[in-house]
Amino acid sequence: MANDIYIKSTLAFCKHCNMTEQASIISRNGSVFLDRLCPELGKQSTVIARDYRWYLERTAFNRFVSSPANTKSSKYGCPKDCGLCE
């Protein structure tokens, strides 16, 4: 859309086709959306925050990321068999 503000790219899981897809996080009309293209359903857009400023405040700080305590080997990767959601 003409007034969309691109924020960043990410990966998104489609529960319909059970695939991980490239997605964009976009600000549109003051809200924040995750837009992705499902091969079966076409363009999908999901609201992830109702307020753009609130979203930016929550994502602006640096986060400490650590590895999970219990890992397992993965043949197919997320979301198929990485083990984090089990």
Secondary structure, DSSP 8 states (H G I E B T S, - for coil): -TT-EEEEEEEEEETTTTEEEEEEEEEETTEEEEEEEETTTEEEEEEEES-HHHHHHHHSS-------SS----SS-TTTS-STT-
